[in-house]
Amino acid sequence: MKTYTRSGPAFLYVAFLYLVPAGLALGGISQSDSKTTATLVRLPLTFELNRGQSGPAVRFVSHGLSGAGYTLFLTEDGAVFEFPSRQQHRAAAVLRMKLVGARPAQISGAGALPGRVNYFIGNDPKKWLRGVPAYGKVNYKLIYPGIDLVYYGTDRQLEYDFVVGPGADPRRIALEFPGATPKPGAHGELQLAANDVRLALRKPTVYQMIDHRKTPVAAGYKLDGGRVQFALGAYDRSQPLVIDPVLAYMTYLGGAGGATVIGASQTSCAQCNQQNPAQGVAVDQAGNLYVTGYTTSTQFPLQKAYQSQVKGNANQGIVFVTEINPTAGALVYSTYLGGSVYDRGSAIAVDSSGSAYITGQAWSPDFPVTKGAYQTLCAPTPGPNNSMVGGCSSASNAFLTKLAPGGGSLAYSTFLGASHQAWGNAVAVDSQGRAYVAGFSNDQCDNLHLYRCFPETANALLPESLYNNTINPLAGNPGAAFVAVFDAAGANLLYSTLYGDKNPSKNANNTGTVGTGVAVDPSGNFYLTGFGQDPQLPTTAGAFQPTGTNNQSNGGIAYRGFVAKFSPVTGIGTGASFLYGTYLGGTATNEYNGAEQVSGIAVDASGNAYITGYTQSYDFPVTPGANDTNECGPATYECQGVGFLTKLNPLGTGLVWSTLVGPSSNVIGGTMNLIGAPRLDAAGNVYITGQGTYNYPVVNPLQPAAQDLNGGVFVTKYDPTGSTISFSTVIYSPSAGAVYPGGIDVDSQGNIYVAGGSTATDLPVTSGVFEPVCTGCVSRAGFLAKINPATVPIITEVDNAFSNIANSPIQSGTWVAIKGRNLSNTSPGRGWNANENFPTHMDGTSVTINGKPAFLYYISPTQVNVQAPSDNTLGPVSVVVTNNGANSTPFTATYQTDSPALLQWGGGQYPYALITDGATFIGNSSAVPGTVSAHTGESLTLWATGLGPTNPPLPAGQQPTVFPPLNTAPTVTVGGISVTVQGAVLRYAGLYQINIQLPLSLTTGDLPIQIIQGSFQSPGGVLINIQP
């Protein structure tokens, strides 16, 4: 439910009428439509004014909603949904929605979109339609007494709000769907079926924030025969109502007769709890979701498959790779990938073209590889006539496969490994198409069998000789992590190294090290993380934890995490120098201090590394101010286990912040066993998933807190400081069935994608998904979910945009800078065309000042610039930012009659000024390169805001077609002396041009310059450099 907070009487926004397709008997989306749908989802939903492209009863038309291809017609008293048949000679299916008892309303488009729509149909130009305007919203004013109706779209799905004003009665709202019988759904939604069409109205979820506490408001549907009304519980009409997070979709993924596991990595860790959740899910720029894992089902759902058959014994498992469209309504492609023995997919990444990169473990000698790939034999061994043959089935290799966009072919596929066991646990891809793989190998060799050595490049950090039994006979190889970098063709190994104990002979009793995570930053630096028991890992001087701690009775160490950073590769076997290496874990030296199990890593553009994992150490390093710094357990008793999320600085020398994750005080019960790799959004928020328990902390959850010990899969969002959880929920089965994590990702709009597995048939699946019923839950099925967390915007400052003073007064028509967090999901930010009228909505962001829509020029997560709306109010006014339906707490600013401020170079000390020839910029060349000093007697042009009304007046948000003068010309002083104002006009919306002449009597140097309008003057500290 969405509301916009206003000062004065509160407005109730009944926005739960979220209409989505629930599956079509018309044939759904054809294969040829799938990619088109993915592209359209990135476009805004548009409403065209009817100018003859539809029947006379239609006021607005919208095409292609929800990726299902239906058309919406808005009429005086309702809406019509038309679904074209994909079967020849069959008429379109139609569903009508009627507003019962509605009165004639003023219907208008809002949020004009750039560009116009043209209809050039037929060969008669007289019948062509040109320049049809399109809008982002349609308003029905006073459709019921005191109630407005607004249609708009989110991700090309239709939403519509009933805006209930003070004193209005929401019980007057009633809907009918002629020919359809509404029925309640299992999850509170409303199911409709008519004319071969099924639709669903999603369940409303409403709450208010009162005294900083979340107060739910009961909301649901009330049915009276075929009539639908809305039942709202008691609510405080003086407080805003806020949107809850929306489960945009949840679907099962699997087939009957076998299990489906998404993104499970291997660890080879005797103390570790279970298979660690790897990064089994990735999302592309269009919102398509990619998933990998393994399945033992021969009935796994396939679509445009590269490989449509299981080659061997399905009970052993085969890799699958699946892409689903942005609404989860259809598979884009889904394929098996494997040979005749046993293969599993651990992790997946996707590049900007839609190519998918998969890594995992292959036991099959006939696992699909491509000609010219780096390694085409699995566990190569000598064959007849000096040939090499594949030796897999008794050994395993890692693999790296790149699927071309659409999934129908392999771009390349290669093995990586030697004669024993190796597997890939994580994969990343950079902007050049180079793939980075992390994993584990226990390959060892001798001088007579060098082919048994794990493949490394000449510049490897640890040489192959460490595990060469001829050179180092006592070493063996209990296992080492590895990181490998492949070129864009998969033909060359640019860099490869093992990462394990530097002295395996001395420490042969330890059980080795495994790589669980890999990442690459925009500069090409790449990172490896994992954990192990080796006490002499490669580390660097000054690292955060350069040594492992001997804290076991046998002199060894418990499992400890590690992080390593390498410089960019520059060629085959060149570059990739070792930048830092550090342990990460508890440091106490007693037998009660437990182990760490590191899960994964993400990095930001600055080179900070974010590491997740699980700890049993009571002294795991945390930082003051982090979200959870409670010790995991007492110093004399290892804790049962808790997660951690740590941000390591770019040099690896210290922690930026570090927090524990999960229930506090985990000595007794409430353990958190698994945690997956983290993911970041552009604003620096961090997202994690894993397997939690009954008391896992939740914030604004999708489901009530779990009450059973089986717990479920948690999804948690931390702010960039690691101090605040802004969203957290647990996905679980109401019947206490098992639920497992498989990976997480986030898109540019802040939507969260999570995958996992379950044996439960009662997960909260949504309508219209491609697999709403679990067919594989007898063994285990996968699930996929998309969550809109509805992050609440936070305003920290409202300024006159030109003043450079925090919380400076503003005025009607002034340019205003609003600063804070979560103000927009558009990152790094975008602006509007300064020559056009300004909109009131951009990319889901809007602003109200004193309850009136402001006009947007620039939006970003941390700053929004608007022109204040026309308003005669003086004194305190309320400023509210709405980001995709979530409202900020009102922020109080001050309106005054005038709020003069000069536009300055880069926000510095010198005003943006020109000589009136329009070609010479005035400033101070030492502070503003490219500018020159002003001279006495010259005429200059200045720019300012906050100077008041013009004659004739111009409403805020509109660009002047002529340049009206100010009602009252301002006074300008330089060095305290009034100068001649030659003219003052409104040149752009909210931006005034002032021409002045400098007197000959001015002294030289930097002189203060100010504008005085009415009783107010512009802020001090602005200077103009004067020369004779």
N, C-alpha and C positions, 0 to 999 in steps of 0.2 A: 504494500500500500504506500502511495507516494503523497507527500504533502509539501507545500511551500510555506514556510513559517512567515508570518506577517506580524508587524506591530498592530495593536488594536485587536479587534475580534478575530478569533482563529477560524480558519477555513478547514473543513474536513474534505480530504481528497480520497474518494472511493476509487482506488486504482487497481483493484484486484481483478478486474475483468480482462484477464490476459488470455487472448484467444489464440490457440495453436492447433494445427492439424493433428488429429489423433490417428492417422492412417487412413488411406483412401481405398475404397473398393474399385476405384477407377484405374488402378494399375500403378499408383505411386509414381516415383521419379524414374524415368527410363535411364538406362546406362548412359546414353548420350547426353543426358541432362546434368549428370553429377558434377562435372567440373564447372559448368556454367553456374550452378547453384552456389558453389564455393566462392566464385568471384562476386556474385551479386550480394552476398552477405556483407561484404565490406562497404556497399553503397548505402546511402540513407534511404529510408522509406519515403517516397514522395506521393503527394496528393495533388492531382492535376485538377484545376478548375475546368468544369465541363463547358466547353464551347462548341459543342456539336459532335464530339467524338463518341458521345453516348446519348441515351434517350433523354427526353425533356424532364423526366422526374428526377434525374440524377444531378446532384450538385457538385460532387467531387468523385474522382476515379483514382484508384491506386492499383498498380499491376505487380504481379509476381511476389506475393508475400510468402514468408516462411520457407522459401525454397520449394514450395509445393506447387507453384505456378498458378495459384488462384487469383482472381481479380476481385477487388472490393469496390462496390458502388455505394456512395453515401447519399441518402435521400432525406426528405424533410423529417420523416418520422422513424428512421432506422437505417439499416445497412443490408446489403445483399452481397453474398459471397457466391461467386461463380467459379466452378471447377471444370476446366475443359477436359473432355474425355480423350484419352489416348487410344481409344478403340474406334476404328473407322466406322462412320455412319451412326455414331451414337451421340445424342445431344449432350450438351454440358449439364452437369449437376448443379443445382442451385439450393442455397440455404438462406432464408431470410430472418433477420432479427428486427423486431418491431418494438419501438418505445411506446409502451401502453400509457395512454393518458397524457402524452406529451403535448405541449402547446407550441404554436408556431414560434420558431426561434430565429434569431439573427445568426446566420451561418456565414463564416468567413474563414479564409486561409490565414495562417500565422506562420512566422518564420520563413519568409520567402527564400527559396533556394536559388543559387546562381544558375544562370542559363535558362533557356525556354525549351518547350517540347514542340516538335513539328510533326504533323501528319501529312505525308505526301502519298496518298493512296489513290490509285486510279490514274487515268491520263487526262483528267479534266482539272486544270489548275484552279477553277472556280470552287472546286470542292475540297481543295487542300486547306489544312489548318496550320497557321504559322503563329509562333510566339505564344503558345499556351503556357501560362504561368504555373509554377509548381511550388508547393509549400511543404514544410516539415510537419505541420499540424493543421487540424481543422477544428475550429471552435463553434460550438452550438451554445449561444448565449441564452440563459434562462429557459432551458428546455423544460424544466419544471420550476415552480416558484422558488426562487433563491438558489437554484441549482444549475450549474453549467456542465456541459459535456465537452470533452476534448479528446479527439482521436490523434494518435501519433504512433511512432514505430520505434522498436528497439531491436537491433540485429535483424531488421526486415520482418519482425513479427509484430502483429498489430497489438497495441495496447490502447485502452481508452479509460479516461478518468471522469468520474462524476465529482464535480467540485461543489461541495455543500457549504453554502454560506451561513453566517450566524443566524440562528433561529429557523433555518430551513429544516425540513423533515425528510431524511433519506428514505423513509418508508414509502414515499410517493413514487420512488423509482421502481419500475416494473418492466420486465422484458417478456416477450413471447417469440417463439420460433415456429411459425406456422408449418405444419406438416412434420414437426419433430417433437419427440417426447423427451424432455430432459430427465436424466436419471443421475442420482448421486454416485460418484466414483469411490473407489476404495480408499483414496487418499484425500478426500475432501473436495476433489474437483467435480465439475459437472459435465457429464457425458451427453452429447447430442448426436443423434443419427437420423438422417433423412436423405432420401434421393441418392443413395449410394455414397453419402458423405458422412464421415464421423469427425466431430470436433470436440474439443475439451476446453472448458473455462476453468482456469486454474484456481485452486483454493486460496482464499485471502489469508494473509498472515499480517497482523497489525499490532503495533505497540506504541507506547509513548515513553519518552524519557522524562521522568518527574523526579526531582531532587537527585539527579544523576543515577537514577535506578531505572531499570527497564521494566515497565509496567505493561503487560500484555493487554490487548483489547480483543475481546472475542469477536470473531467475524466469520460469517458463513453464508450459505445460500438457504433461502426458504422457498419451498415449492408449494404451489397451490394449483394442482392440476398441471396445465401446461404453462403456467405463469411463473416467472422467476423473480424473486425479490431478494433483498439483502438484509441479513440479520446482524446487527452490530450490538455488542455489549456496551456497557457504560463507559464513557470516556470523558476526559476533562477537555471541554471545548476551548479552554484558554491556552492549552498546550499543543505543540505540533505533534502530528502523527508521522512516523518514520517508516520507510520501507525496510522490510526484513530481507535477508539474503534469499536469493531465489535459486532453487535447484533447477537450472535451465534444462538439464536432462540427466537421466540415469538409465542405462541400458545394460543388460547382460551381454556377454560375448562368450560363446562356447557351443559345443555340439554334444549330442546324446552319445552315450556309450563310452565316455572317457572324460578325463580331467583336462582343464585348461588353466595354465598358470601364467600369469603376466609378470615379466620382469623379475625373475629370481636369480640372484648371483650366487656363485660358489665361493666358499671361504676356506675350506680345509682347516677349520679351527675347532679343536676338540672341546674347548670351553664355550664356544659360541652357541647361542640359543637355537637358531634355525637358519635357513637360507636367508640371507640379507635381501631386503627389497632393493632391487636395482632400478635403473632409470628405464622402465619398460614402456614409457609413454612420452610423446613429444607432440607439440602443436605447431602448425605453420602459420604464416602471416594472415591467411584467410580464415583461420579457425578450424581447419581440418585436423583431425586427431589421428596420430599414428601410434600403433601398439605392437609390441612383440612379446614373445614368450614361447611356451611350448604346449603342445596338446597331445593327448593320447586318443582323441576322438577321430574317427573316420568320417564323421558327419559335421565337422567344423564348417561354419558358413563361409562359402567362397564366392568371389565376384571378380571377374576379369583376372583370373588367377594365372600367375606365371607357372605354378606347379599345382595341378589339380588332384593328384593322387598321392597317397602314402606309399612309399616304395617298399618298406619292410614291415616289421611287426609294429603295429600302431601302439601296442601297450608300452613300448619303450620310449615313445615320445618323438615329436618332430616339431621344428620351428614353425611358427606362423607369423605373418606380418599382415596387418590390417590397417586400412585408412577409412575413417568414417567422415561423413560430411558435417558441416558446422551445427546442424540441428540434431544429429544422431538419427536422422530419419532414414538414412540409406548408407550402405557400404559404397565407398568409391572403388576400392579393390580389397581383396582378401585372398591370401595365397598361403599354401604350404611352402616350406623351404627346408629341404633336408634329403638325406640318403636312406639307406636300408637298415641302419643300425639304431643309433640313438643320437639326437641332436637337440640342443636347447638354445633359445634366444634369451639373452640377459638384458640387453640395453639397446636403445634406438636413439638416433638423432636425425634431424631433418634440415636440409639447407634451403636457401631462398627459392630454389627452382622446384621444390617439392620432391627431390630425391631423398630416399630414406637410407640411413646407414645403420646396419645391424651387426652386433657382435654377440658372441656366446661361445658355446663349446660343441665341437663336432667329434663324434666317434665313428662316423660313417666314412669309409674310404671314397664313396661315390657322392659325397656332399657336393652340390653344384658349385663349380668354379668356372672361371672364364679363361679363355686363351689369352696369354700375355700377362696374366696376373702374377703377382710376386711369387706365390708358392701354390702350385697346382696339385701337390701331393700331400695327403694327410699322413703325418709321421713317416716321412720318407726313409726307406731302408734299401740296401743294395738288392738288386734283382739280377736276372741272367744277363750275360754279355755286358757287364759293367753298367747296366741301367739302374735306375732308381725306381722303386715302386712304392705305393702307399701302404703304410703299415697300421693304419687305424683299425679300430675295433678292440684291440688289446691296449691301445693308447688313445689319447685324445689330443686335438689341437684346438687352439682358438681359431675363430674365423672372423672375417670382415667382409660383409656383402653390401654393395650399393645397388639398391633397386631404383630403376629409372622412374621418373614421374608417371603416375598411372599404374605402376606395379606390374606391367606386362612383360618386362624384360630386365635382365641384369646389366647394369652399367659395368660392374666388375664384381668378382668374388674371389677371395683368396684365403688360404689357410695361413696360420702363423704358429709355429711350434716345431718340435723335434720328436724324440723317440719315447718320451714318457707321457706326462700329462701337462696340458696347458689349456687355459680358457680365458676368454675375454669377459670382463665384468662391467666395463663402462666404455662409452664412445662419445667423441665430440668432433665437430667439424668446424673449420675456420672459413673465412670469407673467400679463400682461394681454393676451396674444395679439398684441402688436405684433411685426412682423417686421423684422429688420435685415439689409441686403444690402450686401456689399462687392464691388467689381469694378473694371472698367477701361472708360474711354471716351476716344475721340479725336474726339468730336463738336466741330464748330466752326461758327460762323454769322457773319452780318453783319446790319446793320440792316434789310436787305430780306428776310432769310430767318431771322427769329428762331426759327422752328420747328425750325431745325437746331441750336439750342443744347441742350446736355444739361439735362434738367429739374432745377432747383434751387429751394429755398425761399428766401424773402426773407432769412432769417438765415444763409445759407450762409457758410462760412468764406472761400471764394474766390468772388468774383462771376463771373457768366457773362461779363462784359465782358472778362475776361482772354483769352478765346478768341473774341472778337468781332472779325472782321477789319476792320470799319469803325472801331472804337475802337482796336484794337491790331493794325495791319495786318501787322506782322512776326512775330506770335506763332505762327501756325499752331497745331496741337495734336498734338504727337507722342504724346500720351496722358497721362491722369491717372487716378489712383485715384479712386474715389468711395465714399461710404457713404450709404445711404438708409434711412429708417425709415418703414414703412407702418403705418397704423392696423389694428385687429383685423379690419376688414371688407375690407381691401385697396382701399378706395375713395379714401383720401387719403394724400398724401405729407406726413408730419409734419415730416420734415427730410431735406434732401438737399444734399450739397456735393461738389464736386470737391476732390481733395487732390493738388496738384502744385506745380510751380515757381511762386513768386510773381512772377517776372519772365520769362515765357516768351519775350518778344521778345529779351532779352539772351542767353538760353540756348537758342535755338531749335535748335541742333545736337544737343542731347541727345535721348535716345530715350524720355524720359517715365518715368512712374511707374505701377505697377499695385497694386491692392489685392487681397490674397490671404486676409485673415482678418478676421473680425468676431466680437465677443463682447459680452455684456451682463451686468453684475453684478446682484445682488439689489436694489441701490438704484436701478437704472435707468441708471447710467452706462454708456456704450457705448464700444467700443474698435475702432480700425481699425489694421491692420498691413499691410505690403507692402514693396515695394522699388522702386528706380528709380535714375536717373542724374541727377536734378535737383539742382543744388547749393543751391537756395534754397527748400526746403520750409518750410511754416509750422512753426515751433518756438517754444518758450517759454523765457523767462529761467530759468536754474537747471536746465534739463533736463540729463539725463545726457550727451547729445551734441547740443548746440544747433546745431552747424554741420556741414556736409559738408566733406570734406577734398579739396582739389584735388590729386590724385595721378596724373593722367594727363598724357602729354606734350602733349596738345592743350589743357590747362588745365581740362579737365572732371574729373569724378570717376568712379570705378568705381561699379558698382551697389552701393548701400548700403540696408540695411533702415531702416524707420521704424516708430514706434508713436505713435498719437494717441489721446487720451481726451477724451470729450465728456460734459457733464452730461446728466441725463435730459431728454427732450422733455416739454413741458408742454401742447402743442397744435399746431395747424397753423402751422408757421413760428415757434414760440416755444420757449424753452428751448434745450437743446443748445449751451451755451456751450463754448468751447474751453478745456479744463482743462490739457492739456499736449501737447506734440509733441516728439519726439526722434528723432534718427538712431540707428541701431544697427549697428555694424560696426567694421572695422579703421580705424585712424586714421593709420598711417604714411604719410609723403608721399614715396613713391618709386614708380616705374612697376612695381615687382615686386609691390606689394601688390594682392591680387586683389579679387574681388567677393563680395557677399552676396546670397543669394536667400532672402528670408523666406517661410515657408510658411503660418503660421497662428498663432492666439492662443487662449488660454483665460484666464479670470480667476477668482479666488476671492472669497469673501464680503467679504474685507477690501480688495479693490481691487488686489491684486497681479496683475500680468500675466505670463503665461508664454508665451514666444515661441520658436518653432522655426524652423530654417532651415539653410542650407548656406553655408559660407564657404570662400573661397580666400585669406583674409587671414591672414598668419602672426601678426598681433598682435590677432586678434579678442579682445575683452575677456572674461576669465575671472576667477574669484575664488578666493582661497586656500581650500583645504578642499573644493572642488568635486570631482566624481568624476574628471574628466580635465582637467587644466590644461596638458598638454603643448602646446607651440607646434605649429601646423599645418605649419610649415616654416621654414627659416632665413630670416633677414632679407633676404637677397639673392636669394631665389627664392620665387616664389609657390607655395603648396602645391597639390596636385592637388584637394583638397577634402575637407572633413569637416563633419559636422553640428554644430549647436549647440542648446542648450536654456538659455534665459535667463529668470530671474525678476526682473522690474522692480518697484520699490516703488510704492505707490499714488500718489505724487506725480510719478513719472517722473523723479526726480532722481538715482537711483542703482540699482545692482544689489543685490538681496538675495543672489543667487548666480547663477553662470553657469558652464556646463560645456560642453566639446566632446563630441560624440557620434560614436562610431564608432572605427575603428582609429586608434591614435596614429601620429604620424610618417608622414603621408600624402604625402610628397614622391614616393615611388616606389611605385606600385601601391597596391592596397587602397583605392581611392577609394570614397567614399560619395556617390552622385549625387543622391539624392532623399530628402526627409524631409517628412512630413505634419504637419498641425495637431495640437497636443497636447490631451490630455483629462485631467481631474482627478477623483479620487474625494473623498468627504467627509472622509477623513483627511488629505488634502493630498498623496497620492502622485500622481505625474505619469506619464502613459502616452504613448508616441510610437510611430510606425511610419514606415517608409521603405524604401528599397532599399539594402541593404548589400552587403558583399563577403565574400570567403572568410575574412577574419580579423576579422570583426565580433565584439566581445566578447559572450559568452553566459554566462548564469548559470542553472543548472538547466534546460537547454534541452529542448524537445520532441524535436528531432532533433539528432543529433551535429553538431558544427560543420561548416559547408559547406566543401568542399575544392576548389571550382572558382571561377574568376573571375567567373562569371555571378552568383554570390551568390544572393540571394533577398530576401524581405520580412522585415525585422526587426520584432520586437515587444519593447519594453523598458519596464520599470517602474522609476522612480526614487523613492527615499524623499523625504519633504517637505523635507529639507535639501539635496537635489541632490548629496549626497556618496556615496550608495550605490545601486548597481543591485541591486534585490532580485529581479528576474526579467528574463531576456532570452533570446530564442530567435530563430532564423532559420527561416522557412518556405521551403523550397526544393524543387526537383525533383531526385530522385536521378539522373535522366538528364541533368541540367544544362539543362533547358528554362528558358525565360525566365519570371520571376515578377515582377509589378509591384504596388506598393502602391496602395490606393485609399481608405484612411481607417481610423480607429480610434475606439472608444468603450468605456465601462466602465459597469457597472451598480452598484447600491447594495451588492451582495454581493462586489464586487471581481472579477467575471468580466470578461474582456477580449474584445471583439468586434473583429475585424479583417477587412477586405475588400480585394480586389485583383483582379488578372487574371493569366492564364498561358496559354501555349501548350502546357504540359506535361500529359500525361494521367496522371501518376503522383504527384500530390500526395497527402498522407496523409489521404484522405477517410475518414470514419467510417461505421459501419453505421447504417442506418435513416434516412439523410438523403434529401431529396426528389430530389436529382440526384447520385447517386454516380458516374456515368460522364460524362466530359466530351464533350459533343456539339458544342462549338464550338471545340475546341482547334486545329483546322486553321488558323483565323485567330487567335482569342483568346477566351477565356472568362473570366467572373468567378469568384471563389471567395469564400466566406464561412466564417469560423471563429470558434468560441467557445472560450476558453481559461480554465481554472480554475488560476490561478498558484500556488495552495497556499502563500500567504504564511506564513512561519514566525513564530509569536508570539515576542516578545522581552520577558522580565521584567526590569525594572530595580529593583524594590523590592517588598517584602512587609512589611506593617505590621499591627499591631493597629489596626483601622479607626478607633477612637476616640482613639488616643494622639497623633496628629499628630507622631509621631516615626518617621523612616525606619528600616525594618528592625527595628522593635521586636519583642520576643518575642510569641508567640501561644500559645494553649492550645486543647485540644480543646473545641469548642463556641463559640470566640471568633469575633466578626465580624472578618474579615480583608480588607484592601484590597490588591489586587495591581495594581501600576502598571507600564506599559511601552508597547510598540507592537504593533500588529497582534493585539491580544488578542481582538478580535471584529470581524466585518464589519458589525455593527449600529451605525449612526451616525445621529444623535449619541449614541444609547444608549437603553436601556430597562430598566425594573425589573419585578420580579415583584410580585404582589399580596401585601402584607405580612401579610394575614390568612389566607393559605393555606400549606400545606406547601410547602417550597421544592424546586425541581427540581435535578437534577444536570446537565441540559443545557438550554441556551437558544440558539436560532438557530445551532446548530453549535458553540457554545462550551461547554467543560467544563473542570473543574479537578480535579486529584488532589493531595492532601497526604499524604505518606508512603504513596503508592500507593492511597489510599482516595478515593472520589469526594467532593468538597466540594459544598455546597449553595449554589446561585446566587441572589442577590437582584438584582444590577445588572450589566449588561454594556455595554461601549463599546470602541472601538478602543484607548483608552489606560488604562482602569481597569476592573477586575472586582472586585466585592464578593461575598464568599462567607462562609458559616459553616463553620468547620473541622469535619471529620467527627469522630465519636466515636473516641477513640484513647487508649490509656494510655501511649503512647511519650513519653519525655522526651529532650531534647537535639536535635541536628540532624535535620531532616526535609526531604524533597525536595518542592518545589512545581512542578507542571507544568501549563501551560495548553495546551489543544488547541483550535485554531480551524479548523473544517471539515477535520479530519483531520491537520492539520500541528501537530506538537508543539514546544513551546518547549524550549530547553535547561533541564535541571533547575536550579532556584534553591533555595539552601539557606536555610531559616528555622529558628527555634529554638522548640521546644515546651517550656513549663515548666508546673509544676503549677497555677499561677494566673497570670493576666495582666490584672489589673484596670485599667480605664480608664473615665473618665466621658464620656458623650455631651455634646457641647458645641454651643453655638449657632454654626452655620455654620463649625464647625472653629476657632472663635476661643478666647478665654481663659475664657469664662464657661460654666458647665455648664447644660445644658438642665434647668431646674428649675421646679417649680410649687408653689404653696401647696397643701396637701392638699385644698382645696376643688375642685381640678382646673380652675379658671377663671382664676387669676392667675399670670402667667408671671414668674419671677424672673430678674433679670440686672442689667445696668447700663444705664439708659436712654440714656446718651450713647453707648454702644458697641452696644447691642442695642435698637433702637427698639421700643416696645410692651411693654417689660418694666419691672418696678419692683424696687426694692431689697428684700432680706429684712430682717426685724426680729428682734431677739433674742426668744426664747421661742416663735417660730412653728414650726409643723411643715411640712416641705417634702418633696416627692417628687423623687428623683434617678433617673437612668437610667444603667446601666453595662453593660459586657460583661466577660467573663473572670473570673467569680467562682466557677467550679467547679460541682460536681454538686449536684443537688437531691434531695429525698426526697418522693416516689419519683423515680428518675432519668428523664430524657426524652431519647431519642435526638436527635442533631443533625438539623436539617432539618424537624422536626415542630413544629407550633404546639401549645401546651398547651391542653387543654380545661378544666382547672382550673389554678390557679396554685401550683405546688409551692414550698415554702420551700427555701432553701439548707440544705445539711447543716451548714455553719458560717457563721453570720452575720458579715459583714465589720465592720471598725472604720472609722469615718469621723472624720476630724479637720478642724476649721476653725480656722485660725490656730494650729495646733499643739495644740488642745484637743480631746479626744475628746467627741463629741456622742452623744446617745441615739439608738440605732438601734431604731426602733419595729417594723420588719419588713423582710424582704428576700425577694422571691419572683421566680420566673421568669415574666415577663408575656408575652413573645413569644419566638420561637426565638432563643436567644443574647442576649436583651435582658432585663436584670434591673431590677425596680423596687425602690428602697430608700426607705423613709420614715424621716426623721430629725426630731429636735426640737432647735432651736438653744438653747443655754444662755443665761441672762440675763447671764452674766458676760463675754460676748464684747465685744471692742473694736469700734469702727466703722470703716468704710472697706472697701477691697478686701482680703480675707483669703484666704490659700491654702486650698484644700480638696483632700483626698486620701482615697482608699479604700485600706485595708490588708486584704489577704486572704492568710492564711498568712504566708509570708516575703516577700511582694511587695507593693509599693505602686504606686498609679497614678502616671503621670508628673506632675512638678511643673509649675508655671506656670499652673495652673487656679485661677481666683479667684472668690469670691462676695462681692457687695457687701452689707455689713451696715449697717443703721441702727438706732438705739435703738428 
